[in-house]
């Protein structure tokens, strides 16, 4: 009584097919497959691009030329709450 037999699963499958229909289930399956494929491709591309890029320190602002760095530098002092 604690486990499901094959008949229980067949009844659940029949109810799911009746509720959603075969066409909608097929579309959901192909959408899920496309999402998984896109995720795998993104993981492969993400690994190669991350290795090529230079590491950036958190909070660091970089400029492409030294002249731009001088023009865009802003000095700010942090105030503490009292």
mmCIF file as gemmi writes it, N, C-alpha and C atoms, coordinates in Angstrom:
data_model
loop_
_atom_site.group_PDB
_atom_site.id
_atom_site.type_symbol
_atom_site.label_atom_id
_atom_site.label_alt_id
_atom_site.label_comp_id
_atom_site.label_asym_id
_atom_site.label_entity_id
_atom_site.label_seq_id
_atom_site.pdbx_PDB_ins_code
_atom_site.Cartn_x
_atom_site.Cartn_y
_atom_site.Cartn_z
_atom_site.occupancy
_atom_site.B_iso_or_equiv
_atom_site.pdbx_formal_charge
_atom_site.auth_seq_id
_atom_site.auth_asym_id
_atom_site.pdbx_PDB_model_num
ATOM 1 N N . UNK Axp A 1 ? 0.807 -1.181 0 1 0 ? 1 A 1
ATOM 2 C CA . UNK Axp A 1 ? 0 0 0 1 0 ? 1 A 1
ATOM 3 C C . UNK Axp A 1 ? 0.86 1.259 0 1 0 ? 1 A 1
ATOM 4 N N . UNK Axp A 2 ? 2.108 1.17 0.454 1 0 ? 2 A 1
ATOM 5 C CA . UNK Axp A 2 ? 2.994 2.316 0.525 1 0 ? 2 A 1
ATOM 6 C C . UNK Axp A 2 ? 3.632 2.661 -0.81 1 0 ? 2 A 1
ATOM 7 N N . UNK Axp A 3 ? 3.73 1.713 -1.742 1 0 ? 3 A 1
ATOM 8 C CA . UNK Axp A 3 ? 4.36 1.979 -3.037 1 0 ? 3 A 1
ATOM 9 C C . UNK Axp A 3 ? 3.303 1.993 -4.129 1 0 ? 3 A 1
ATOM 10 N N . UNK Axp A 4 ? 3.642 2.646 -5.218 1 0 ? 4 A 1
ATOM 11 C CA . UNK Axp A 4 ? 2.735 2.698 -6.363 1 0 ? 4 A 1
ATOM 12 C C . UNK Axp A 4 ? 3.068 1.578 -7.333 1 0 ? 4 A 1
ATOM 13 N N . UNK Axp A 5 ? 2.034 0.912 -7.822 1 0 ? 5 A 1
ATOM 14 C CA . UNK Axp A 5 ? 2.241 -0.131 -8.818 1 0 ? 5 A 1
ATOM 15 C C . UNK Axp A 5 ? 2.2 0.493 -10.203 1 0 ? 5 A 1
ATOM 16 N N . UNK Axp A 6 ? 2.408 -0.302 -11.21 1 0 ? 6 A 1
ATOM 17 C CA . UNK Axp A 6 ? 2.38 0.173 -12.597 1 0 ? 6 A 1
ATOM 18 C C . UNK Axp A 6 ? 0.999 0.71 -12.955 1 0 ? 6 A 1
ATOM 19 N N . UNK Axp A 7 ? -0.049 0.15 -12.363 1 0 ? 7 A 1
ATOM 20 C CA . UNK Axp A 7 ? -1.409 0.593 -12.672 1 0 ? 7 A 1
ATOM 21 C C . UNK Axp A 7 ? -1.667 2.006 -12.151 1 0 ? 7 A 1
ATOM 22 N N . UNK Axp A 8 ? -1.1 2.324 -11.01 1 0 ? 8 A 1
ATOM 23 C CA . UNK Axp A 8 ? -1.242 3.68 -10.492 1 0 ? 8 A 1
ATOM 24 C C . UNK Axp A 8 ? -0.604 4.697 -11.443 1 0 ? 8 A 1
ATOM 25 N N . UNK Axp A 9 ? 0.6 4.37 -11.913 1 0 ? 9 A 1
ATOM 26 C CA . UNK Axp A 9 ? 1.305 5.289 -12.818 1 0 ? 9 A 1
ATOM 27 C C . UNK Axp A 9 ? 0.588 5.419 -14.155 1 0 ? 9 A 1
ATOM 28 N N . UNK Axp A 10 ? 0.003 4.328 -14.65 1 0 ? 10 A 1
ATOM 29 C CA . UNK Axp A 10 ? -0.748 4.396 -15.913 1 0 ? 10 A 1
ATOM 30 C C . UNK Axp A 10 ? -1.988 5.276 -15.77 1 0 ? 10 A 1
ATOM 31 N N . UNK Axp A 11 ? -2.656 5.192 -14.633 1 0 ? 11 A 1
ATOM 32 C CA . UNK Axp A 11 ? -3.831 6.037 -14.397 1 0 ? 11 A 1
ATOM 33 C C . UNK Axp A 11 ? -3.418 7.505 -14.303 1 0 ? 11 A 1
ATOM 34 N N . UNK Axp A 12 ? -2.322 7.783 -13.615 1 0 ? 12 A 1
ATOM 35 C CA . UNK Axp A 12 ? -1.823 9.166 -13.522 1 0 ? 12 A 1
ATOM 36 C C . UNK Axp A 12 ? -1.456 9.685 -14.905 1 0 ? 12 A 1
ATOM 37 N N . UNK Axp A 13 ? -0.786 8.877 -15.711 1 0 ? 13 A 1
ATOM 38 C CA . UNK Axp A 13 ? -0.414 9.263 -17.074 1 0 ? 13 A 1
ATOM 39 C C . UNK Axp A 13 ? -1.647 9.535 -17.917 1 0 ? 13 A 1
ATOM 40 N N . UNK Axp A 14 ? -2.659 8.714 -17.809 1 0 ? 14 A 1
ATOM 41 C CA . UNK Axp A 14 ? -3.9 8.912 -18.551 1 0 ? 14 A 1
ATOM 42 C C . UNK Axp A 14 ? -4.576 10.223 -18.154 1 0 ? 14 A 1
ATOM 43 N N . UNK Axp A 15 ? -4.602 10.523 -16.87 1 0 ? 15 A 1
ATOM 44 C CA . UNK Axp A 15 ? -5.217 11.775 -16.399 1 0 ? 15 A 1
ATOM 45 C C . UNK Axp A 15 ? -4.43 12.979 -16.908 1 0 ? 15 A 1
ATOM 46 N N . UNK Axp A 16 ? -3.099 12.909 -16.882 1 0 ? 16 A 1
ATOM 47 C CA . UNK Axp A 16 ? -2.27 14.013 -17.372 1 0 ? 16 A 1
ATOM 48 C C . UNK Axp A 16 ? -2.509 14.235 -18.861 1 0 ? 16 A 1
ATOM 49 N N . UNK Axp A 17 ? -2.598 13.164 -19.637 1 0 ? 17 A 1
ATOM 50 C CA . UNK Axp A 17 ? -2.857 13.294 -21.08 1 0 ? 17 A 1
ATOM 51 C C . UNK Axp A 17 ? -4.235 13.885 -21.321 1 0 ? 17 A 1
ATOM 52 N N . UNK Axp A 18 ? -5.21 13.502 -20.519 1 0 ? 18 A 1
ATOM 53 C CA . UNK Axp A 18 ? -6.565 14.046 -20.687 1 0 ? 18 A 1
ATOM 54 C C . UNK Axp A 18 ? -6.612 15.534 -20.335 1 0 ? 18 A 1
ATOM 55 N N . UNK Axp A 19 ? -5.86 15.941 -19.324 1 0 ? 19 A 1
ATOM 56 C CA . UNK Axp A 19 ? -5.894 17.34 -18.894 1 0 ? 19 A 1
ATOM 57 C C . UNK Axp A 19 ? -5.131 18.229 -19.87 1 0 ? 19 A 1
ATOM 58 N N . UNK Axp A 20 ? -3.92 17.846 -20.231 1 0 ? 20 A 1
ATOM 59 C CA . UNK Axp A 20 ? -3.076 18.705 -21.05 1 0 ? 20 A 1
ATOM 60 C C . UNK Axp A 20 ? -3.197 18.438 -22.546 1 0 ? 20 A 1
ATOM 61 N N . UNK Axp A 21 ? -3.476 17.226 -22.935 1 0 ? 21 A 1
ATOM 62 C CA . UNK Axp A 21 ? -3.521 16.877 -24.348 1 0 ? 21 A 1
ATOM 63 C C . UNK Axp A 21 ? -2.135 16.518 -24.85 1 0 ? 21 A 1
ATOM 64 N N . UNK Axp A 22 ? -2.087 15.705 -25.887 1 0 ? 22 A 1
ATOM 65 C CA . UNK Axp A 22 ? -0.799 15.218 -26.387 1 0 ? 22 A 1
ATOM 66 C C . UNK Axp A 22 ? -0.008 16.326 -27.068 1 0 ? 22 A 1
ATOM 67 N N . UNK Axp A 23 ? -0.684 17.235 -27.766 1 0 ? 23 A 1
ATOM 68 C CA . UNK Axp A 23 ? 0.036 18.286 -28.484 1 0 ? 23 A 1
ATOM 69 C C . UNK Axp A 23 ? 0.747 19.22 -27.51 1 0 ? 23 A 1
ATOM 70 N N . UNK Axp A 24 ? 0.071 19.596 -26.436 1 0 ? 24 A 1
ATOM 71 C CA . UNK Axp A 24 ? 0.674 20.493 -25.462 1 0 ? 24 A 1
ATOM 72 C C . UNK Axp A 24 ? 1.837 19.8 -24.738 1 0 ? 24 A 1
ATOM 73 N N . UNK Axp A 25 ? 1.69 18.518 -24.434 1 0 ? 25 A 1
ATOM 74 C CA . UNK Axp A 25 ? 2.777 17.781 -23.797 1 0 ? 25 A 1
ATOM 75 C C . UNK Axp A 25 ? 3.981 17.681 -24.719 1 0 ? 25 A 1
ATOM 76 N N . UNK Axp A 26 ? 3.738 17.493 -26.026 1 0 ? 26 A 1
ATOM 77 C CA . UNK Axp A 26 ? 4.838 17.423 -26.991 1 0 ? 26 A 1
ATOM 78 C C . UNK Axp A 26 ? 5.549 18.766 -27.07 1 0 ? 26 A 1
ATOM 79 N N . UNK Axp A 27 ? 4.793 19.869 -27.085 1 0 ? 27 A 1
ATOM 80 C CA . UNK Axp A 27 ? 5.396 21.196 -27.136 1 0 ? 27 A 1
ATOM 81 C C . UNK Axp A 27 ? 6.21 21.481 -25.874 1 0 ? 27 A 1
ATOM 82 N N . UNK Axp A 28 ? 5.687 21.078 -24.72 1 0 ? 28 A 1
ATOM 83 C CA . UNK Axp A 28 ? 6.424 21.297 -23.472 1 0 ? 28 A 1
ATOM 84 C C . UNK Axp A 28 ? 7.717 20.487 -23.471 1 0 ? 28 A 1
ATOM 85 N N . UNK Axp A 29 ? 7.678 19.284 -24.002 1 0 ? 29 A 1
ATOM 86 C CA . UNK Axp A 29 ? 8.885 18.455 -24.074 1 0 ? 29 A 1
ATOM 87 C C . UNK Axp A 29 ? 9.937 19.049 -24.982 1 0 ? 29 A 1
ATOM 88 N N . UNK Axp A 30 ? 9.514 19.551 -26.135 1 0 ? 30 A 1
ATOM 89 C CA . UNK Axp A 30 ? 10.498 20.146 -27.051 1 0 ? 30 A 1
ATOM 90 C C . UNK Axp A 30 ? 11.033 21.457 -26.494 1 0 ? 30 A 1
ATOM 91 N N . UNK Axp A 31 ? 10.202 22.239 -25.8 1 0 ? 31 A 1
ATOM 92 C CA . UNK Axp A 31 ? 10.675 23.469 -25.164 1 0 ? 31 A 1
ATOM 93 C C . UNK Axp A 31 ? 11.697 23.159 -24.07 1 0 ? 31 A 1
ATOM 94 N N . UNK Axp A 32 ? 11.426 22.134 -23.288 1 0 ? 32 A 1
ATOM 95 C CA . UNK Axp A 32 ? 12.347 21.739 -22.228 1 0 ? 32 A 1
ATOM 96 C C . UNK Axp A 32 ? 13.672 21.259 -22.825 1 0 ? 32 A 1
ATOM 97 N N . UNK Axp A 33 ? 13.603 20.478 -23.893 1 0 ? 33 A 1
ATOM 98 C CA . UNK Axp A 33 ? 14.822 20.014 -24.558 1 0 ? 33 A 1
ATOM 99 C C . UNK Axp A 33 ? 15.634 21.165 -25.121 1 0 ? 33 A 1
ATOM 100 N N . UNK Axp A 34 ? 14.96 22.149 -25.719 1 0 ? 34 A 1
ATOM 101 C CA . UNK Axp A 34 ? 15.661 23.316 -26.249 1 0 ? 34 A 1
ATOM 102 C C . UNK Axp A 34 ? 16.31 24.135 -25.146 1 0 ? 34 A 1
ATOM 103 N N . UNK Axp A 35 ? 15.635 24.239 -24.011 1 0 ? 35 A 1
ATOM 104 C CA . UNK Axp A 35 ? 16.201 24.983 -22.886 1 0 ? 35 A 1
ATOM 105 C C . UNK Axp A 35 ? 17.444 24.29 -22.342 1 0 ? 35 A 1
ATOM 106 N N . UNK Axp A 36 ? 17.399 22.974 -22.242 1 0 ? 36 A 1
ATOM 107 C CA . UNK Axp A 36 ? 18.551 22.223 -21.747 1 0 ? 36 A 1
ATOM 108 C C . UNK Axp A 36 ? 19.719 22.364 -22.718 1 0 ? 36 A 1
ATOM 109 N N . UNK Axp A 37 ? 19.434 22.287 -24.017 1 0 ? 37 A 1
ATOM 110 C CA . UNK Axp A 37 ? 20.489 22.433 -25.023 1 0 ? 37 A 1
ATOM 111 C C . UNK Axp A 37 ? 21.097 23.83 -24.968 1 0 ? 37 A 1
ATOM 112 N N . UNK Axp A 38 ? 20.265 24.848 -24.837 1 0 ? 38 A 1
ATOM 113 C CA . UNK Axp A 38 ? 20.767 26.213 -24.725 1 0 ? 38 A 1
ATOM 114 C C . UNK Axp A 38 ? 21.612 26.408 -23.48 1 0 ? 38 A 1
ATOM 115 N N . UNK Axp A 39 ? 21.2 25.792 -22.375 1 0 ? 39 A 1
ATOM 116 C CA . UNK Axp A 39 ? 21.969 25.884 -21.133 1 0 ? 39 A 1
ATOM 117 C C . UNK Axp A 39 ? 23.341 25.246 -21.297 1 0 ? 39 A 1
ATOM 118 N N . UNK Axp A 40 ? 23.384 24.068 -21.925 1 0 ? 40 A 1
ATOM 119 C CA . UNK Axp A 40 ? 24.671 23.39 -22.131 1 0 ? 40 A 1
ATOM 120 C C . UNK Axp A 40 ? 25.58 24.214 -23.026 1 0 ? 40 A 1
ATOM 121 N N . UNK Axp A 41 ? 25.036 24.784 -24.11 1 0 ? 41 A 1
ATOM 122 C CA . UNK Axp A 41 ? 25.834 25.621 -24.998 1 0 ? 41 A 1
ATOM 123 C C . UNK Axp A 41 ? 26.349 26.857 -24.272 1 0 ? 41 A 1
ATOM 124 N N . UNK Axp A 42 ? 25.503 27.446 -23.443 1 0 ? 42 A 1
ATOM 125 C CA . UNK Axp A 42 ? 25.919 28.609 -22.665 1 0 ? 42 A 1
ATOM 126 C C . UNK Axp A 42 ? 27.025 28.282 -21.678 1 0 ? 42 A 1
ATOM 127 N N . UNK Axp A 43 ? 26.959 27.108 -21.084 1 0 ? 43 A 1
ATOM 128 C CA . UNK Axp A 43 ? 28.007 26.706 -20.144 1 0 ? 43 A 1
ATOM 129 C C . UNK Axp A 43 ? 29.331 26.495 -20.871 1 0 ? 43 A 1
ATOM 130 N N . UNK Axp A 44 ? 29.287 25.934 -22.083 1 0 ? 44 A 1
ATOM 131 C CA . UNK Axp A 44 ? 30.515 25.739 -22.857 1 0 ? 44 A 1
ATOM 132 C C . UNK Axp A 44 ? 31.11 27.071 -23.27 1 0 ? 44 A 1
ATOM 133 N N . UNK Axp A 45 ? 30.283 27.997 -23.764 1 0 ? 45 A 1
ATOM 134 C CA . UNK Axp A 45 ? 30.76 29.301 -24.201 1 0 ? 45 A 1
ATOM 135 C C . UNK Axp A 45 ? 31.212 30.137 -23.01 1 0 ? 45 A 1
ATOM 136 N N . UNK Axp A 46 ? 30.522 30.047 -21.908 1 0 ? 46 A 1
ATOM 137 C CA . UNK Axp A 46 ? 30.873 30.814 -20.724 1 0 ? 46 A 1
ATOM 138 C C . UNK Axp A 46 ? 32.234 30.433 -20.176 1 0 ? 46 A 1
ATOM 139 N N . UNK Axp A 47 ? 32.592 29.181 -20.257 1 0 ? 47 A 1
ATOM 140 C CA . UNK Axp A 47 ? 33.889 28.733 -19.759 1 0 ? 47 A 1
ATOM 141 C C . UNK Axp A 47 ? 35.037 29.259 -20.59 1 0 ? 47 A 1
ATOM 142 N N . UNK Axp A 48 ? 34.883 29.326 -21.91 1 0 ? 48 A 1
ATOM 143 C CA . UNK Axp A 48 ? 35.964 29.804 -22.758 1 0 ? 48 A 1
ATOM 144 C C . UNK Axp A 48 ? 36.094 31.317 -22.676 1 0 ? 48 A 1
ATOM 145 N N . UNK Axp A 49 ? 35.004 32.044 -22.59 1 0 ? 49 A 1
ATOM 146 C CA . UNK Axp A 49 ? 35.068 33.502 -22.516 1 0 ? 49 A 1
ATOM 147 C C . UNK Axp A 49 ? 35.61 33.96 -21.171 1 0 ? 49 A 1
ATOM 148 N N . UNK Axp A 50 ? 35.3 33.248 -20.114 1 0 ? 50 A 1
ATOM 149 C CA . UNK Axp A 50 ? 35.776 33.63 -18.793 1 0 ? 50 A 1
ATOM 150 C C . UNK Axp A 50 ? 37.29 33.448 -18.692 1 0 ? 50 A 1
ATOM 151 N N . UNK Axp A 51 ? 37.844 32.435 -19.369 1 0 ? 51 A 1
ATOM 152 C CA . UNK Axp A 51 ? 39.278 32.204 -19.335 1 0 ? 51 A 1
ATOM 153 C C . UNK Axp A 51 ? 40.031 33.286 -20.103 1 0 ? 51 A 1
ATOM 154 N N . UNK Axp A 52 ? 39.448 33.8 -21.192 1 0 ? 52 A 1
ATOM 155 C CA . UNK Axp A 52 ? 40.108 34.792 -22.026 1 0 ? 52 A 1
ATOM 156 C C . UNK Axp A 52 ? 40.078 36.175 -21.392 1 0 ? 52 A 1
ATOM 157 N N . UNK Axp A 53 ? 39.029 36.498 -20.675 1 0 ? 53 A 1
ATOM 158 C CA . UNK Axp A 53 ? 38.871 37.836 -20.107 1 0 ? 53 A 1
ATOM 159 C C . UNK Axp A 53 ? 39.785 38.004 -18.896 1 0 ? 53 A 1
ATOM 160 N N . UNK Axp A 54 ? 40.232 39.241 -18.695 1 0 ? 54 A 1
ATOM 161 C CA . UNK Axp A 54 ? 41.075 39.536 -17.549 1 0 ? 54 A 1
ATOM 162 C C . UNK Axp A 54 ? 40.205 39.616 -16.303 1 0 ? 54 A 1
ATOM 163 N N . UNK Axp A 55 ? 40.715 39.157 -15.171 1 0 ? 55 A 1
ATOM 164 C CA . UNK Axp A 55 ? 39.903 39.235 -13.955 1 0 ? 55 A 1
ATOM 165 C C . UNK Axp A 55 ? 39.708 40.688 -13.532 1 0 ? 55 A 1
ATOM 166 N N . UNK Axp A 56 ? 38.49 41 -13.078 1 0 ? 56 A 1
ATOM 167 C CA . UNK Axp A 56 ? 38.159 42.35 -12.64 1 0 ? 56 A 1
ATOM 168 C C . UNK Axp A 56 ? 37.92 42.309 -11.143 1 0 ? 56 A 1
ATOM 169 N N . UNK Axp A 57 ? 38.56 43.211 -10.434 1 0 ? 57 A 1
ATOM 170 C CA . UNK Axp A 57 ? 38.405 43.295 -8.983 1 0 ? 57 A 1
ATOM 171 C C . UNK Axp A 57 ? 37.09 44.004 -8.688 1 0 ? 57 A 1
ATOM 172 N N . UNK Axp A 58 ? 36.366 43.544 -7.688 1 0 ? 58 A 1
ATOM 173 C CA . UNK Axp A 58 ? 35.082 44.145 -7.343 1 0 ? 58 A 1
ATOM 174 C C . UNK Axp A 58 ? 35.274 45.6 -6.949 1 0 ? 58 A 1
ATOM 175 N N . UNK Axp A 59 ? 34.467 46.477 -7.536 1 0 ? 59 A 1
ATOM 176 C CA . UNK Axp A 59 ? 34.536 47.886 -7.22 1 0 ? 59 A 1
ATOM 177 C C . UNK Axp A 59 ? 35.564 48.658 -8.03 1 0 ? 59 A 1
ATOM 178 N N . UNK Axp A 60 ? 36.308 47.975 -8.889 1 0 ? 60 A 1
ATOM 179 C CA . UNK Axp A 60 ? 37.327 48.636 -9.684 1 0 ? 60 A 1
ATOM 180 C C . UNK Axp A 60 ? 36.724 49.125 -10.989 1 0 ? 60 A 1
ATOM 181 N N . UNK Axp A 61 ? 36.999 50.372 -11.356 1 0 ? 61 A 1
ATOM 182 C CA . UNK Axp A 61 ? 36.522 50.935 -12.607 1 0 ? 61 A 1
ATOM 183 C C . UNK Axp A 61 ? 37.718 51.081 -13.53 1 0 ? 61 A 1
ATOM 184 N N . UNK Axp A 62 ? 37.583 50.562 -14.749 1 0 ? 62 A 1
ATOM 185 C CA . UNK Axp A 62 ? 38.681 50.652 -15.696 1 0 ? 62 A 1
ATOM 186 C C . UNK Axp A 62 ? 38.255 51.476 -16.891 1 0 ? 62 A 1
ATOM 187 N N . UNK Axp A 63 ? 39.209 52.095 -17.555 1 0 ? 63 A 1
ATOM 188 C CA . UNK Axp A 63 ? 38.959 52.873 -18.769 1 0 ? 63 A 1
ATOM 189 C C . UNK Axp A 63 ? 39.836 52.323 -19.874 1 0 ? 63 A 1
ATOM 190 N N . UNK Axp A 64 ? 39.419 52.555 -21.116 1 0 ? 64 A 1
ATOM 191 C CA . UNK Axp A 64 ? 40.166 51.996 -22.236 1 0 ? 64 A 1
ATOM 192 C C . UNK Axp A 64 ? 41.453 52.765 -22.51 1 0 ? 64 A 1
ATOM 193 N N . UNK Axp A 65 ? 41.502 54.065 -22.222 1 0 ? 65 A 1
ATOM 194 C CA . UNK Axp A 65 ? 42.711 54.859 -22.424 1 0 ? 65 A 1
ATOM 195 C C . UNK Axp A 65 ? 43.024 55.631 -21.155 1 0 ? 65 A 1
ATOM 196 N N . UNK Axp A 66 ? 44.295 55.974 -20.925 1 0 ? 66 A 1
ATOM 197 C CA . UNK Axp A 66 ? 44.637 56.737 -19.722 1 0 ? 66 A 1
ATOM 198 C C . UNK Axp A 66 ? 43.988 58.12 -19.695 1 0 ? 66 A 1
ATOM 199 N N . UNK Axp A 67 ? 43.812 58.758 -20.856 1 0 ? 67 A 1
ATOM 200 C CA . UNK Axp A 67 ? 43.19 60.075 -20.892 1 0 ? 67 A 1
ATOM 201 C C . UNK Axp A 67 ? 41.758 60.007 -20.376 1 0 ? 67 A 1
ATOM 202 N N . UNK Axp A 68 ? 41.04 58.943 -20.731 1 0 ? 68 A 1
ATOM 203 C CA . UNK Axp A 68 ? 39.667 58.782 -20.251 1 0 ? 68 A 1
ATOM 204 C C . UNK Axp A 68 ? 39.651 58.558 -18.745 1 0 ? 68 A 1
ATOM 205 N N . UNK Axp A 69 ? 40.628 57.846 -18.233 1 0 ? 69 A 1
ATOM 206 C CA . UNK Axp A 69 ? 40.664 57.559 -16.809 1 0 ? 69 A 1
ATOM 207 C C . UNK Axp A 69 ? 40.821 58.841 -16.007 1 0 ? 69 A 1
ATOM 208 N N . UNK Axp A 70 ? 41.627 59.77 -16.5 1 0 ? 70 A 1
ATOM 209 C CA . UNK Axp A 70 ? 41.826 61.029 -15.789 1 0 ? 70 A 1
ATOM 210 C C . UNK Axp A 70 ? 40.561 61.875 -15.798 1 0 ? 70 A 1
ATOM 211 N N . UNK Axp A 71 ? 39.822 61.882 -16.874 1 0 ? 71 A 1
ATOM 212 C CA . UNK Axp A 71 ? 38.624 62.703 -17.002 1 0 ? 71 A 1
ATOM 213 C C . UNK Axp A 71 ? 37.453 62.142 -16.197 1 0 ? 71 A 1
ATOM 214 N N . UNK Axp A 72 ? 37.414 60.828 -15.981 1 0 ? 72 A 1
ATOM 215 C CA . UNK Axp A 72 ? 36.256 60.225 -15.337 1 0 ? 72 A 1
ATOM 216 C C . UNK Axp A 72 ? 36.491 59.862 -13.874 1 0 ? 72 A 1
ATOM 217 N N . UNK Axp A 73 ? 37.642 60.199 -13.312 1 0 ? 73 A 1
ATOM 218 C CA . UNK Axp A 73 ? 37.927 59.86 -11.929 1 0 ? 73 A 1
ATOM 219 C C . UNK Axp A 73 ? 37.192 60.804 -10.991 1 0 ? 73 A 1
ATOM 220 N N . UNK Axp A 74 ? 36.531 60.257 -9.997 1 0 ? 74 A 1
ATOM 221 C CA . UNK Axp A 74 ? 35.791 61.037 -9.011 1 0 ? 74 A 1
ATOM 222 C C . UNK Axp A 74 ? 36.251 60.613 -7.631 1 0 ? 74 A 1
ATOM 223 N N . UNK Axp A 75 ? 36.679 61.566 -6.814 1 0 ? 75 A 1
ATOM 224 C CA . UNK Axp A 75 ? 37.077 61.266 -5.447 1 0 ? 75 A 1
ATOM 225 C C . UNK Axp A 75 ? 35.879 61.461 -4.535 1 0 ? 75 A 1
ATOM 226 N N . UNK Axp A 76 ? 35.619 60.472 -3.695 1 0 ? 76 A 1
ATOM 227 C CA . UNK Axp A 76 ? 34.471 60.521 -2.798 1 0 ? 76 A 1
ATOM 228 C C . UNK Axp A 76 ? 34.911 60.063 -1.418 1 0 ? 76 A 1
ATOM 229 N N . UNK Axp A 77 ? 34.416 60.732 -0.396 1 0 ? 77 A 1
ATOM 230 C CA . UNK Axp A 77 ? 34.686 60.305 0.972 1 0 ? 77 A 1
ATOM 231 C C . UNK Axp A 77 ? 33.425 59.662 1.548 1 0 ? 77 A 1
ATOM 232 N N . UNK Axp A 78 ? 33.607 58.606 2.289 1 0 ? 78 A 1
ATOM 233 C CA . UNK Axp A 78 ? 32.494 57.926 2.92 1 0 ? 78 A 1
ATOM 234 C C . UNK Axp A 78 ? 32.246 58.531 4.291 1 0 ? 78 A 1
ATOM 235 N N . UNK Axp A 79 ? 31.003 58.798 4.6 1 0 ? 79 A 1
ATOM 236 C CA . UNK Axp A 79 ? 30.649 59.347 5.91 1 0 ? 79 A 1
ATOM 237 C C . UNK Axp A 79 ? 30.03 58.236 6.744 1 0 ? 79 A 1
ATOM 238 N N . UNK Axp A 80 ? 30.323 58.238 8.032 1 0 ? 80 A 1
ATOM 239 C CA . UNK Axp A 80 ? 29.737 57.23 8.923 1 0 ? 80 A 1
ATOM 240 C C . UNK Axp A 80 ? 28.502 57.795 9.589 1 0 ? 80 A 1
ATOM 241 N N . UNK Axp A 81 ? 27.555 56.926 9.853 1 0 ? 81 A 1
ATOM 242 C CA . UNK Axp A 81 ? 26.332 57.34 10.55 1 0 ? 81 A 1
ATOM 243 C C . UNK Axp A 81 ? 26.613 57.458 12.036 1 0 ? 81 A 1
ATOM 244 N N . UNK Axp A 82 ? 26.037 58.466 12.653 1 0 ? 82 A 1
ATOM 245 C CA . UNK Axp A 82 ? 26.259 58.621 14.088 1 0 ? 82 A 1
ATOM 246 C C . UNK Axp A 82 ? 24.98 58.394 14.865 1 0 ? 82 A 1
